[in-house]
């Protein structure tokens, strides 16, 4: 069936958390990739972004460009924020240590044409995040990865610091037939 989703891998963070969640050796047999998940962090914030590094490109400026649009508590959308030379994508946004420990954020991230070497990777994400009763965020994030190479590895990671992705956070990787 065209457009069918097939499960490639699942990662559920165990006791003590994890500094990185990695999908490596991604099969090159699909048209697009999708990551669906639910996560939180132990960072000293209410909401915190988790970095997405493609092909282990971390701390390398000018590899990623992205824009984020967010809305909080139905108050309307904030302006598009543009990031033109970050070290990686900062998405999804998830609850952190200064929130109720039962709160997790849901997200869907699409990576289009991940095997096509004739163009940059196009990435889009949808994300919902709450920090108890004061803020309920919805994010729409669009971006590109400048290298024209196939995507064979994805890392959800914090660049620097000791922040961990919290126990029971879940990341599911799917391939989409074209």
Buried (B, 14 or more C-beta within 10 A) or exposed (E): EEEEBEEBBEBBBEEEBBEBBBBEEBEEEBBBBBBBBBBBBBBEBBBBBBBBBBBEBBEBEEBBBBBBBBBBEEEEEEEEEEBEEBBBBBBBBBBBBEBEEEBBBBBBBBBBBBBBEEEBBBBBBBBBBBBEEEBBBBBBBBBBBEBEBBBBBBBBBBEEEEBBBBBBBBBBBBBBEE
